[in-house]
Amino acid sequence: TASYPVDKQKEQNSNKFRIDSPRFRDNLTGAEAGVLDVLIKNALKNEKTTVTEINQVLGLSNKGVLQQNNIRASALLMINKKFKVYSGTKDDLIHKERTEFDRRIYEYFIQKKYLTKIVD
């Protein structure tokens, strides 16, 4: 039908990265923006973000551990990919490191040198 190309065009436009936007946040989904908000809030307090905090933002509390890991990793990966395109750098915005208390658990943080580029 004639409407298919129009619908397909809308779908393609919604998936495009808005390179013309001055705000990095404009390129994020609602879930990604929520994760970024908690990371920024903690970074401004010079704190790292826990797995639990990110899971809360993503609504993963009732999911299995494997699902939590996959969804969380996917969200963080997409934020990093979008940041690389937005900033033109090869660096990740978000890094993770193992906690001192339990080496099996990670905490997440934003690289300080990029914090000013993403805070509105």
Secondary structure, DSSP 8 states (H G I E B T S, - for coil): -THHHHHHHHHHHHHS--TT-S-GGGGS-HHHHHHHHHHHHHHHTT--EEHHHHHHHHT-TTS-HHHHHHHHHHHHHHHHHHHHHHHT-SS-SEEEEE-SS-TT-EEEEE-HHHHHHH--
